[in-house]
Amino acid sequence: MITPSEINPNRVAVYIRWSTDDQGEGTTLETQRERCKFYLQSQGWTFREDLEYIDDGCSGGTLDRPALTQLRTHVTEGKIECVVVYKIDRLSRSVVDIVDLVLREWDSRCFIKSTTEDVNTITPAGKMFFYILVSFAEYERNLIKERTMGGKIKRAEQGRNPGFRPPYGYIKGRDTGTVEVVDHESSVVRRIFDLYVAGNGGHQIAHMLNTEGTTRRNAGWNGLMVRRLLMNPAYIGVLEYGKTMRVGKEQRERRGLGRLVRFQQPRFARVEGAFPAIVNRRTWDSAQQLLNARTTSRNVRATKPTYSDYLLSGLATCKCGAGVNGKGAGRHQYYYCSVRKRLGSAACDAGHVSADAVHAVIESKVKRLLSAEGRQLLLSGLEQDLADRIHAIKNEIAHGQMALVGLGDRRRRLEADYRSGELPAKLYAREIEATDLDYQSGQRRLASLQLQRSTTEHAKENKTELTAGLDRIDLWQELNVPERKRLLGKLLAGIRLYRRAHTQDAPTLELDWIQLV
């Protein structure tokens, strides 16, 4: 146990914390640092940079902060005998946390000194005064939180962004609470909606985008991201505030909740026309109908081909009418009835079917059809598809070029605001970095689109090559699984696959071909 007079001048640390809630209170990092250094000099103590602990942008509502965690470790190890802070609430704004930290964990090990408050944790009276100070700190934090939340709700009710990061396709506008459309991102959003309405699943769309190199703010796509994008009403101009709520650790453990709770309806505000719309209402409604239909019929065969590594998943049905799914066992693939898997043999007597034999039969029949009467019709449809694709690529290139121009203008505005003093250095650096990353992503996307355009135009102009391509025996092998599934979806009205379990019977494969001519 040490006393204040025994504090080693070389074992005095400085702790500084600043968060966005402290704006306007005069508690910047620089202010706190200067006051703490001046206090150390007045006491005859040594300021050591290696004993300066700074948490920048961290809330005072929790002790889970990088610099504070390191400070607590060093106090436990006996490297620090006194901690100097600008105000007690820099350590924490929670009464329970700060009492546990100072009066229990650090009791008799380390003293606390505040540059603005007369803190003494040695005598009972000093500890009582310390507890009162901390109580006021928590009360102040709750007031700030309440005022901040009230301001956000008011902005949301007025149709302005309450402060969250705009979704993909938008960026914060120049005026407070507004958003602007990012052209190259908005074209991706529209394409996702169009692909989904056309029958592609979320995983398949994510696979397409990742294969093309289309990133989502320098990150890849997955099925969940696509689904959440499709469900976001911001793309038809609707602002919803209060659809999610973050849950604290204690509440998560006590109630068994996740880190984020989602609500069916927004708790605070829902405003039509708050954002510039990217998707038209008809496309949005069609996408929501499909989302609802697929959600309520997850265990029923999908009416559209969906993405899977198994060719017949989402296309074929069992004799009982249930969907057929695929699974792997080592190097082999098998198909099985989804109802039997879920409900057992009482629901269906179908057994597993080896995928290799089924794929060989389908491949043979498709090649025969492509080389016979359906070839010219497919060729004509392919030419039209290529023409449509070229037109879509040209539109995307135009949007991408406009987006790069817009990002260049945005960078110049940021530089002008920074030079005039309207934009803080920290915010300027963050916004410049984000803008540059978006610009680089846009450039890569444009290069990819130019290559796609060149390749597609070459294919369309060389009809001889297209005809020869349809005659090639290895055409089927050149297609990946999603492309093969889309082709089967156009050629077949239905596929039924069945083999009775626990028998040596050959599987039954029934293919309902559409009438091409």
C-alpha positions as CSV (number, residue, x, y, z in Angstrom):
1,M,0.0,0.0,0.0
2,I,1.3,3.5,-1.0
3,T,0.4,7.0,0.2
4,P,0.2,10.1,-1.9
5,S,3.6,11.3,-0.5
6,E,5.2,8.1,-1.7
7,I,4.2,8.3,-5.3
8,N,7.2,7.8,-7.7
9,P,7.4,10.8,-10.0
10,N,8.4,8.5,-12.9
11,R,5.3,6.2,-12.4
12,V,2.6,8.8,-13.1
13,A,0.4,8.1,-16.2
14,V,-1.9,10.3,-18.2
15,Y,-5.2,9.0,-19.5
16,I,-7.2,10.9,-22.2
17,R,-10.5,10.0,-23.8
18,W,-12.5,11.8,-26.4
19,S,-15.7,10.8,-28.2
20,T,-18.2,12.4,-30.5
21,D,-20.5,13.1,-27.5
22,D,-17.9,15.5,-26.2
23,Q,-18.2,18.0,-29.1
24,G,-18.8,21.5,-27.9
25,E,-17.7,20.7,-24.3
26,G,-14.1,21.9,-24.7
27,T,-12.7,18.5,-24.0
28,T,-10.6,17.9,-27.1
29,L,-7.6,15.6,-27.0
30,E,-5.3,18.6,-27.3
31,T,-7.0,20.5,-24.4
32,Q,-6.9,17.4,-22.1
33,R,-3.2,16.7,-22.9
34,E,-2.1,20.3,-22.2
35,R,-4.0,20.5,-18.9
36,C,-2.6,17.1,-17.7
37,K,1.0,18.0,-18.6
38,F,0.6,21.4,-16.8
39,Y,-0.7,19.5,-13.7
40,L,2.2,17.1,-13.7
41,Q,4.7,20.0,-13.8
42,S,2.9,21.8,-10.9
43,Q,3.3,18.6,-8.8
44,G,6.9,18.0,-9.8
45,W,6.1,14.8,-11.6
46,T,7.6,13.6,-14.9
47,F,5.6,13.5,-18.1
48,R,6.5,10.3,-20.0
49,E,5.1,9.7,-23.5
50,D,5.3,5.9,-22.9
51,L,2.8,6.4,-20.0
52,E,0.3,8.4,-22.0
53,Y,-2.8,6.4,-22.8
54,I,-5.3,7.8,-25.4
55,D,-8.7,6.5,-26.4
56,D,-9.8,8.5,-29.4
57,G,-13.4,8.1,-30.5
58,C,-14.4,5.8,-27.6
59,S,-17.6,6.0,-25.6
60,G,-17.4,6.4,-21.8
61,G,-20.3,4.0,-21.3
62,T,-18.0,0.9,-21.2
63,L,-14.5,0.0,-19.9
64,D,-13.8,-2.0,-23.0
65,R,-11.4,0.4,-24.6
66,P,-7.9,-0.4,-26.0
67,A,-5.8,2.2,-24.1
68,L,-7.7,1.8,-20.8
69,T,-7.3,-2.0,-21.0
70,Q,-3.5,-1.5,-21.4
71,L,-3.5,1.0,-18.5
72,R,-5.3,-1.4,-16.2
73,T,-2.8,-4.1,-17.1
74,H,0.2,-1.8,-16.2
75,V,-1.4,-0.8,-12.9
76,T,-1.9,-4.4,-12.0
77,E,1.8,-5.0,-12.9
78,G,2.9,-2.2,-10.5
79,K,4.3,0.0,-13.3
80,I,1.9,2.9,-12.5
81,E,1.2,4.5,-9.1
82,C,-1.0,7.5,-10.1
83,V,-3.2,8.3,-13.1
84,V,-3.9,11.9,-14.0
85,V,-7.1,12.7,-16.0
86,Y,-8.7,16.0,-17.2
87,K,-12.0,15.0,-15.5
88,I,-13.1,11.9,-13.7
89,D,-15.7,11.1,-16.4
90,R,-12.8,10.5,-18.8
91,L,-12.3,7.2,-17.1
92,S,-16.0,6.3,-17.3
93,R,-19.4,7.8,-17.2
94,S,-20.9,4.7,-15.5
95,V,-21.1,4.8,-11.7
96,V,-20.8,1.1,-11.4
97,D,-17.8,0.8,-13.7
98,I,-15.8,3.6,-12.2
99,V,-16.4,2.5,-8.6
100,D,-15.3,-1.0,-9.5
101,L,-12.2,0.4,-11.2
102,V,-11.0,3.1,-8.8
103,L,-12.4,2.0,-5.4
104,R,-11.9,-1.8,-5.8
105,E,-9.5,-2.8,-8.6
106,W,-7.1,0.1,-8.0
107,D,-7.6,0.5,-4.3
108,S,-4.2,0.8,-2.4
109,R,-2.5,0.3,-5.8
110,C,-3.0,3.5,-7.7
111,F,-4.3,7.0,-7.0
112,I,-6.5,9.1,-9.3
113,K,-5.8,12.8,-9.8
114,S,-8.2,15.2,-11.7
115,T,-6.9,18.5,-13.1
116,T,-10.4,20.1,-12.7
117,E,-11.7,18.4,-9.5
118,D,-10.4,17.9,-6.0
119,V,-10.4,14.1,-5.8
120,N,-9.2,12.2,-2.8
121,T,-9.8,8.5,-2.5
122,I,-7.8,7.9,0.7
123,T,-10.3,9.0,3.4
124,P,-13.9,7.9,3.7
125,A,-15.1,11.5,3.2
126,G,-13.0,11.7,0.0
127,K,-14.4,8.4,-1.3
128,M,-17.9,9.7,-0.7
129,F,-17.2,12.9,-2.6
130,F,-15.6,10.9,-5.4
131,Y,-18.8,8.7,-5.6
132,I,-21.0,11.9,-5.8
133,L,-18.8,13.2,-8.7
134,V,-19.1,10.0,-10.6
135,S,-22.9,10.0,-10.1
136,F,-23.2,13.4,-11.6
137,A,-21.0,12.2,-14.5
138,E,-23.4,9.3,-15.2
139,Y,-26.4,11.7,-14.9
140,E,-24.7,14.0,-17.4
141,R,-24.1,11.2,-19.8
142,N,-27.7,10.1,-19.7
143,L,-28.8,13.7,-20.4
144,I,-26.4,13.9,-23.4
145,K,-27.6,10.5,-24.7
146,E,-31.3,11.6,-24.4
147,R,-30.7,14.9,-26.1
148,T,-28.7,13.3,-28.9
149,M,-31.4,10.7,-29.5
150,G,-34.1,13.3,-29.4
151,G,-32.3,15.3,-32.1
152,K,-31.8,12.3,-34.3
153,I,-35.5,11.3,-34.0
154,K,-36.5,14.9,-34.9
155,R,-34.3,14.9,-38.0
156,A,-35.7,11.6,-39.1
157,E,-39.3,12.8,-38.7
158,Q,-38.3,15.7,-40.9
159,G,-37.1,13.3,-43.6
160,R,-33.4,14.0,-43.0
161,N,-30.7,11.4,-42.4
162,P,-30.4,11.2,-38.5
163,G,-26.7,10.4,-38.8
164,F,-26.3,6.8,-40.0
165,R,-24.0,5.9,-42.9
166,P,-26.1,6.0,-46.1
167,P,-26.7,2.6,-47.7
168,Y,-24.8,1.3,-50.8
169,G,-25.7,3.6,-53.7
170,Y,-25.7,6.8,-51.6
171,I,-23.2,9.2,-49.9
172,K,-23.8,12.0,-47.5
173,G,-24.7,15.2,-49.2
174,R,-23.2,18.6,-48.7
175,D,-26.2,19.8,-46.6
176,T,-26.7,18.2,-43.2
177,G,-29.1,15.3,-43.2
178,T,-29.1,14.9,-47.0
179,V,-27.8,12.1,-49.2
180,E,-26.7,12.0,-52.8
181,V,-26.8,9.2,-55.4
182,V,-23.5,7.5,-56.4
183,D,-24.0,6.8,-60.1
184,H,-21.8,3.7,-60.5
185,E,-23.2,2.2,-57.3
186,S,-26.8,3.0,-58.2
187,S,-26.4,1.2,-61.5
188,V,-25.3,-1.9,-59.6
189,V,-28.3,-1.6,-57.3
190,R,-30.7,-1.4,-60.2
191,R,-29.0,-4.4,-61.8
192,I,-29.4,-6.4,-58.6
193,F,-33.1,-5.7,-58.5
194,D,-33.5,-6.5,-62.2
195,L,-31.6,-9.8,-61.8
196,Y,-33.6,-10.8,-58.8
197,V,-37.0,-10.0,-60.5
198,A,-35.8,-12.0,-63.5
199,G,-35.5,-15.1,-61.3
200,N,-32.0,-15.1,-60.1
201,G,-31.4,-15.9,-56.4
202,G,-29.4,-13.9,-53.9
203,H,-26.4,-16.3,-53.9
204,Q,-26.4,-16.4,-57.7
205,I,-26.4,-12.6,-58.0
206,A,-23.5,-12.4,-55.4
207,H,-21.6,-15.0,-57.4
208,M,-22.1,-13.0,-60.7
209,L,-20.9,-9.7,-59.1
210,N,-17.9,-11.2,-57.4
211,T,-16.9,-13.0,-60.7
212,E,-17.1,-9.7,-62.5
213,G,-15.0,-7.9,-59.9
214,T,-17.9,-5.6,-58.8
215,T,-17.1,-4.8,-55.2
216,R,-19.3,-3.4,-52.5
217,R,-17.2,-0.6,-51.1
218,N,-14.1,-2.6,-51.5
219,A,-15.7,-5.8,-50.1
220,G,-17.2,-8.9,-51.8
221,W,-20.8,-9.8,-52.0
222,N,-22.7,-12.7,-50.4
223,G,-26.4,-13.8,-50.5
224,L,-27.3,-12.1,-47.2
225,M,-25.9,-8.7,-48.4
226,V,-28.0,-9.0,-51.6
227,R,-31.1,-9.9,-49.7
228,R,-30.7,-7.0,-47.2
229,L,-30.1,-4.6,-50.1
230,L,-33.3,-5.9,-51.8
231,M,-35.3,-5.3,-48.6
232,N,-34.0,-1.7,-48.0
233,P,-36.8,0.8,-48.7
234,A,-34.3,3.6,-49.1
235,Y,-34.0,2.6,-52.7
236,I,-37.5,3.8,-53.4
237,G,-36.9,7.0,-51.3
238,V,-38.2,5.9,-48.0
239,L,-36.4,6.8,-44.8
240,E,-36.9,4.3,-41.9
241,Y,-35.3,5.0,-38.5
242,G,-35.4,2.5,-35.6
243,K,-35.5,-0.8,-37.5
244,T,-32.6,-2.2,-35.4
245,M,-31.4,-1.9,-31.9
246,R,-28.0,-2.8,-30.4
247,V,-28.1,-4.9,-27.3
248,G,-25.7,-4.7,-24.4
249,K,-23.6,-7.7,-23.3
250,E,-25.6,-8.2,-20.1
251,Q,-29.0,-8.1,-21.8
252,R,-27.7,-10.4,-24.6
253,E,-26.6,-13.0,-22.0
254,R,-29.7,-12.6,-19.8
255,R,-32.3,-12.7,-22.6
256,G,-30.5,-14.8,-25.2
257,L,-30.5,-12.0,-27.8
258,G,-28.1,-11.3,-30.6
259,R,-25.9,-8.2,-30.8
260,L,-28.4,-6.6,-33.2
261,V,-32.2,-6.9,-32.8
262,R,-34.4,-6.2,-35.9
263,F,-38.0,-4.9,-35.8
264,Q,-40.7,-5.4,-38.4
265,Q,-41.7,-1.7,-38.2
266,P,-39.4,1.3,-37.5
267,R,-39.8,2.5,-33.9
268,F,-39.2,6.2,-34.5
269,A,-40.0,7.4,-38.0
270,R,-40.9,6.4,-41.6
271,V,-40.9,9.1,-44.2
272,E,-41.8,8.7,-47.9
273,G,-39.7,10.6,-50.4
274,A,-36.8,11.4,-48.0
275,F,-34.2,10.0,-50.3
276,P,-33.7,10.3,-54.1
277,A,-35.1,7.0,-55.4
278,I,-32.8,4.6,-57.3
279,V,-35.4,1.9,-58.1
280,N,-38.9,2.4,-59.5
281,R,-41.9,1.3,-57.5
282,R,-43.0,-1.5,-59.8
283,T,-39.6,-3.2,-59.7
284,W,-39.5,-2.8,-55.9
285,D,-43.0,-4.3,-55.4
286,S,-42.1,-7.3,-57.7
287,A,-38.9,-7.9,-55.7
288,Q,-40.8,-7.8,-52.4
289,Q,-43.4,-10.2,-53.6
290,L,-40.6,-12.7,-54.6
291,L,-38.8,-12.2,-51.3
292,N,-42.0,-12.9,-49.4
293,A,-42.9,-15.9,-51.6
294,R,-39.5,-17.5,-51.1
295,T,-39.5,-16.8,-47.4
296,T,-42.8,-18.5,-46.8
297,S,-42.0,-21.5,-49.1
298,R,-38.4,-22.3,-48.2
299,N,-39.2,-26.0,-47.8
300,V,-41.1,-26.1,-51.1
301,R,-39.5,-26.4,-54.5
302,A,-38.6,-23.0,-55.9
303,T,-40.4,-22.0,-59.1
304,K,-37.2,-20.4,-60.5
305,P,-33.7,-21.8,-60.8
306,T,-31.6,-20.8,-57.9
307,Y,-27.8,-20.8,-57.5
308,S,-26.2,-24.0,-56.2
309,D,-23.2,-26.1,-56.9
310,Y,-25.5,-28.9,-57.9
311,L,-27.0,-28.8,-61.4
312,L,-30.5,-30.0,-60.6
313,S,-31.0,-28.3,-57.3
314,G,-34.0,-25.9,-57.6
315,L,-34.9,-27.5,-61.0
316,A,-35.8,-31.1,-60.4
317,T,-38.6,-32.6,-58.3
318,C,-39.1,-36.0,-56.8
319,K,-42.0,-38.4,-57.6
320,C,-43.7,-37.0,-54.5
321,G,-43.5,-33.5,-55.9
322,A,-40.9,-32.2,-53.4
323,G,-37.8,-30.5,-54.5
324,V,-34.6,-32.4,-55.1
325,N,-31.4,-31.2,-53.5
326,G,-27.8,-32.2,-53.9
327,K,-25.0,-33.2,-51.5
328,G,-21.4,-34.3,-51.8
329,A,-19.6,-37.4,-50.3
330,G,-15.9,-37.3,-51.1
331,R,-15.5,-36.9,-54.9
332,H,-19.1,-38.1,-55.6
333,Q,-22.3,-36.1,-55.8
334,Y,-25.8,-37.3,-55.0
335,Y,-29.4,-36.1,-55.3
336,Y,-32.0,-36.7,-52.6
337,C,-35.7,-35.9,-51.9
338,S,-36.0,-32.9,-49.6
339,V,-39.2,-34.2,-48.0
340,R,-37.7,-37.6,-47.1
341,K,-34.7,-35.8,-45.6
342,R,-36.9,-33.6,-43.5
343,L,-39.8,-36.0,-42.6
344,G,-38.4,-39.4,-43.1
345,S,-39.3,-42.5,-45.1
346,A,-43.0,-42.3,-44.1
347,A,-43.3,-39.2,-46.3
348,C,-41.4,-40.5,-49.3
349,D,-39.6,-43.7,-50.3
350,A,-37.1,-42.1,-52.6
351,G,-33.4,-43.0,-52.2
352,H,-30.2,-41.3,-53.2
353,V,-29.3,-41.0,-56.9
354,S,-25.7,-40.7,-58.2
355,A,-25.3,-37.3,-59.9
356,D,-22.7,-38.4,-62.5
357,A,-25.0,-40.8,-64.4
358,V,-27.8,-38.2,-64.4
359,H,-25.5,-35.4,-65.6
360,A,-24.2,-37.6,-68.4
361,V,-27.8,-38.3,-69.7
362,I,-28.7,-34.6,-69.6
363,E,-25.5,-33.6,-71.3
364,S,-26.1,-36.0,-74.1
365,K,-29.6,-34.9,-74.7
366,V,-28.8,-31.1,-74.6
367,K,-25.9,-31.5,-77.1
368,R,-28.3,-33.4,-79.4
369,L,-30.8,-30.6,-79.2
370,L,-28.3,-27.9,-79.7
371,S,-27.0,-29.5,-82.8
372,A,-30.4,-30.1,-84.3
373,E,-33.7,-28.2,-84.8
374,G,-33.2,-25.8,-81.8
375,R,-29.9,-24.5,-82.9
376,Q,-31.0,-21.6,-85.1
377,L,-33.7,-20.5,-82.7
378,L,-31.1,-20.5,-79.8
379,L,-28.6,-18.6,-82.0
380,S,-31.2,-15.9,-82.8
381,G,-32.0,-15.6,-79.1
382,L,-28.3,-15.5,-78.2
383,E,-27.7,-12.7,-80.7
384,Q,-30.5,-10.6,-79.1
385,D,-29.2,-11.4,-75.7
386,L,-25.8,-10.1,-76.7
387,A,-27.3,-7.0,-78.2
388,D,-29.2,-6.3,-75.0
389,R,-26.1,-7.0,-73.0
390,I,-24.0,-4.5,-75.1
391,H,-26.6,-1.8,-74.5
392,A,-26.6,-2.5,-70.8
393,I,-22.8,-2.4,-70.6
394,K,-22.7,1.0,-72.5
395,N,-25.2,2.4,-70.0
396,E,-23.1,1.2,-67.1
397,I,-20.0,2.7,-68.7
398,A,-21.7,6.0,-69.1
399,H,-22.9,6.0,-65.5
400,G,-19.4,4.9,-64.3
401,Q,-17.8,7.8,-66.2
402,M,-20.2,10.3,-64.7
403,A,-19.6,8.8,-61.2
404,L,-15.8,9.3,-61.6
405,V,-16.4,13.0,-62.6
406,G,-18.6,13.4,-59.5
407,L,-16.0,11.8,-57.2
408,G,-13.4,14.2,-58.7
409,D,-15.7,17.1,-58.0
410,R,-16.3,15.8,-54.5
411,R,-12.5,15.6,-53.8
412,R,-12.0,19.2,-54.9
413,R,-14.9,20.4,-52.7
414,L,-13.4,18.5,-49.7
415,E,-10.0,20.2,-50.4
416,A,-11.6,23.6,-50.6
417,D,-13.6,23.1,-47.4
418,Y,-10.4,21.9,-45.6
419,R,-8.3,24.9,-46.8
420,S,-11.1,27.3,-45.7
421,G,-11.2,25.8,-42.3
422,E,-14.8,24.5,-42.6
423,L,-13.7,20.8,-42.5
424,P,-11.7,19.4,-39.5
425,A,-8.4,17.7,-40.4
426,K,-9.5,14.3,-39.0
427,L,-12.8,14.3,-41.0
428,Y,-11.0,15.6,-44.1
429,A,-8.6,12.7,-44.0
430,R,-11.3,10.1,-43.6
431,E,-13.5,11.6,-46.3
432,I,-10.6,11.9,-48.7
433,E,-9.5,8.3,-48.1
434,A,-13.1,7.1,-48.7
435,T,-13.4,9.2,-51.9
436,D,-10.1,7.9,-53.3
437,L,-11.0,4.3,-52.6
438,D,-14.4,4.8,-54.4
439,Y,-12.5,6.4,-57.3
440,Q,-10.1,3.5,-57.6
441,S,-13.0,1.0,-57.4
442,G,-14.8,3.0,-60.1
443,Q,-11.8,2.9,-62.4
444,R,-11.4,-0.9,-61.9
445,R,-15.1,-1.3,-62.7
446,L,-14.8,0.8,-65.8
447,A,-11.8,-1.2,-67.1
448,S,-13.8,-4.4,-66.5
449,L,-16.8,-3.0,-68.3
450,Q,-14.7,-1.9,-71.3
451,L,-13.3,-5.4,-71.6
452,Q,-16.8,-7.0,-71.4
453,R,-18.0,-4.6,-74.0
454,S,-15.1,-5.4,-76.4
455,T,-15.5,-9.2,-75.9
456,T,-19.3,-9.1,-76.3
457,E,-19.2,-6.9,-79.4
458,H,-16.6,-9.2,-81.0
459,A,-18.8,-12.2,-80.3
460,K,-21.9,-10.5,-81.8
461,E,-20.1,-9.4,-85.0
462,N,-18.8,-12.9,-85.7
463,K,-21.9,-14.9,-86.4
464,T,-19.8,-17.6,-88.0
465,E,-18.0,-18.1,-84.7
466,L,-21.4,-18.2,-82.9
467,T,-22.7,-20.9,-85.2
468,A,-19.5,-22.9,-84.9
469,G,-19.7,-22.6,-81.2
470,L,-23.1,-24.2,-81.1
471,D,-21.8,-27.1,-83.2
472,R,-18.8,-27.7,-81.0
473,I,-19.1,-30.9,-78.9
474,D,-17.5,-29.3,-75.9
475,L,-19.9,-26.4,-75.6
476,W,-21.5,-27.8,-72.5
477,Q,-18.1,-28.1,-70.8
478,E,-17.4,-24.4,-71.4
479,L,-20.4,-23.4,-69.3
480,N,-20.2,-23.2,-65.5
481,V,-22.9,-24.6,-63.2
482,P,-25.1,-21.4,-63.1
483,E,-24.9,-21.0,-66.9
484,R,-25.9,-24.6,-67.4
485,K,-28.8,-24.2,-65.0
486,R,-30.1,-21.1,-66.8
487,L,-29.8,-23.0,-70.1
488,L,-31.8,-26.0,-68.7
489,G,-34.4,-23.6,-67.4
490,K,-35.0,-22.3,-70.9
491,L,-35.0,-25.7,-72.5
492,L,-37.0,-27.7,-70.0
493,A,-40.5,-27.2,-68.5
494,G,-39.8,-29.8,-65.8
495,I,-37.4,-32.5,-64.5
496,R,-38.5,-35.5,-62.4
497,L,-35.9,-37.7,-60.7
498,Y,-36.6,-40.8,-58.6
499,R,-35.1,-44.0,-57.4
500,R,-36.7,-46.2,-54.7
501,A,-34.6,-46.5,-51.6
502,H,-32.8,-49.7,-50.7
503,T,-33.1,-51.2,-54.2
504,Q,-30.8,-51.7,-57.2
505,D,-33.4,-50.1,-59.5
506,A,-32.1,-47.7,-62.1
507,P,-33.1,-44.1,-61.5
508,T,-36.1,-42.7,-63.4
509,L,-35.3,-39.4,-65.2
510,E,-38.2,-37.6,-66.9
511,L,-37.4,-34.5,-69.0
512,D,-40.2,-32.2,-70.2
513,W,-38.7,-30.3,-73.2
514,I,-40.3,-27.1,-74.4
515,Q,-41.4,-26.9,-78.0
516,L,-38.7,-25.0,-79.8
517,V,-40.2,-25.2,-83.3
